[in-house]
Amino acid sequence: MLRHELQPGKLVAGVVLTVAGVLYAGDAGGAWEIPWFAAIPLVTGGLFLAGAVAFLTGRIRRRRTAGRTAGGESGPDVAT
């Protein structure tokens, strides 16, 4: 089976949206009361956090791959 790379931004977004779904499922089932507007800051904040995590992950991966492809040379301006 092919392995895929971990994408923490999607993981954070999935967790936040799952939490929002569980909260409203509990409200619908009568376990507790959640105001209707609670989803707006929860989902907005969660998607903002997921975007920030995805951005940082992309920057870290880009930096790591650039370091590996350099091959020990001093940089891109090395004369060949």
Secondary structure, 3 states (H helix, E strand, C coil): CCCCCCCHHHHHHHHHHHHHHHHHHHHHHCCCCCCHHHHHHHHHHHHHHHHHHHHHHHHHHHHHHHHHHCCCCCCCCCCC
